[in-house]
Amino acid sequence: VWNSISTGPTSGGVGVWGSGPNDVWITGSGHWNGSSWSTQNAAPSGAIWGSGPNDVWVAGGNVSHYTGSGWSQVASLPAGANRVSGSGPNDVWIGGGGYVSHWDGATWSTSWTGTSNVTWVTAVGPGAAWAVGFYDLVMKHVP
């Protein structure tokens, strides 16, 4: 059964992710703590993924990371990020433009995919991901 929460955020969200029933983010809108919505420190707008309540990533043109104390922008990645996925805090994948970037817990590595746009990326295990681009271009990265 779906329940409407009428006191929720008022701006339209484009992504939703949660680590549990008391930690749900709607990008561009707010955060649910289990009893109420807060727009304070709301997630930026974009695709969202996290490994836990203090490790949340948003890709919406730029990439932002939440560590429990606030959001910070990751400046070292190519612009145009629109997808994010991962298998844990040390395995985060960002796709967008013609690039796929990977966070291994210490550094980012970025690769040109050969397509003008990555439309989706998903982690399938530590260090391994699949990406899809326009015109059915499918890629995989396996360590």
Secondary structure, DSSP 4 states (H G I P E B T S, - for coil): -----TTS-SSPPS-EEEEETTEEEETTTEEE-SS-EE-TTPPPSSEEEEEETTEEEEESBSEEEE-SS-EEEETTSPS-EEEEEEEETTEEEEEETTEEEEE-SS-EEEEE-SSS-EEEEEEEETTEEEEEEGGGEEEEE--
